[in-house]
Amino acid sequence: MIKGECPRHGDGVNMWLCCTHVAEGKATNVVISKYEHGTAMCFECSDKIDRLSSYNLSLFCEECLREFVNRLKAEGREESVIGGELLDKE
């Protein structure tokens, strides 16, 4: 897992490669995978992951991602979260 700094959660936290829709909290769905370093993409971006560039991608703190997923679930969108169990604390 990539380590980085989050303005909210400090330095040395796990970072996930995300599409900008997820990183900005604008996505209405998310596919989470631990493929390679860990990715979290909205459905649209996950279908075109091979065509994404640094313009479409961002690093996102694991705790911030967990909060985003919990928000989707609280809004009744459990079916819009695929792979959320990968964020369960060990």
C-alpha positions as CSV (number, residue, x, y, z in Angstrom):
1,M,0.0,0.0,0.0
2,I,1.2,3.5,-0.8
3,K,1.8,5.7,2.3
4,G,1.2,9.4,2.1
5,E,-0.1,12.5,3.9
6,C,-3.7,13.5,4.4
7,P,-4.6,17.0,5.5
8,R,-7.3,15.5,7.8
9,H,-5.6,12.2,9.0
10,G,-1.9,13.1,9.1
11,D,1.2,11.6,7.6
12,G,2.1,7.9,7.0
13,V,-1.5,6.9,6.2
14,N,-2.5,4.3,3.5
15,M,-3.4,6.0,0.2
16,W,-5.7,4.6,-2.5
17,L,-5.6,5.4,-6.2
18,C,-9.0,6.9,-7.0
19,C,-10.7,8.5,-9.8
20,T,-11.3,12.2,-9.2
21,H,-15.1,11.6,-8.8
22,V,-14.5,9.5,-5.7
23,A,-11.6,11.6,-4.4
24,E,-13.8,14.7,-4.6
25,G,-16.8,12.9,-3.1
26,K,-19.0,13.4,-6.2
27,A,-19.4,9.8,-7.1
28,T,-22.7,8.1,-6.5
29,N,-21.1,4.6,-6.6
30,V,-17.7,3.0,-6.1
31,V,-15.8,-0.2,-7.0
32,I,-13.0,-0.9,-4.5
33,S,-10.2,-3.3,-5.3
34,K,-6.9,-4.2,-3.7
35,Y,-5.4,-4.9,-7.2
36,E,-1.8,-3.7,-7.0
37,H,-1.8,-0.8,-4.5
38,G,-5.6,-0.4,-4.0
39,T,-8.0,1.4,-6.2
40,A,-11.4,3.0,-5.8
41,M,-13.2,4.1,-8.9
42,C,-16.8,5.1,-9.8
43,F,-18.5,2.6,-12.1
44,E,-17.9,4.8,-15.2
45,C,-14.2,5.2,-14.6
46,S,-13.7,1.5,-13.6
47,D,-15.0,0.6,-17.1
48,K,-12.3,2.8,-18.7
49,I,-9.4,2.4,-16.2
50,D,-6.9,1.7,-19.0
51,R,-7.7,5.1,-20.5
52,L,-7.4,7.2,-17.3
53,S,-4.5,9.6,-16.8
54,S,-3.1,11.7,-14.0
55,Y,-5.8,14.2,-14.9
56,N,-8.5,11.7,-13.9
57,L,-6.7,10.1,-10.9
58,S,-5.9,11.1,-7.4
59,L,-4.5,9.6,-4.2
60,F,-7.1,9.4,-1.4
61,C,-6.5,8.5,2.2
62,E,-8.0,5.2,3.3
63,E,-9.9,6.8,6.3
64,C,-11.4,9.4,3.9
65,L,-12.4,6.6,1.5
66,R,-13.9,4.7,4.4
67,E,-15.9,7.9,5.4
68,F,-17.1,8.3,1.8
69,V,-18.2,4.7,1.6
70,N,-20.1,5.0,4.9
71,R,-21.8,8.1,3.6
72,L,-23.0,6.3,0.6
73,K,-24.3,3.5,2.8
74,A,-26.0,5.9,5.1
75,E,-27.8,7.4,2.1
76,G,-29.2,3.9,1.4
77,R,-26.8,3.2,-1.5
78,E,-25.3,-0.1,-0.2
79,E,-25.8,-1.6,-3.7
80,S,-23.6,1.2,-5.1
81,V,-20.6,0.0,-3.1
82,I,-18.7,-3.0,-4.5
83,G,-15.7,-4.2,-2.4
84,G,-16.5,-2.1,0.7
85,E,-15.5,-5.1,2.9
86,L,-11.9,-4.4,1.8
87,L,-11.9,-1.3,4.0
88,D,-12.9,-3.2,7.2
89,K,-10.4,-2.6,9.9
90,E,-8.2,-5.5,10.6
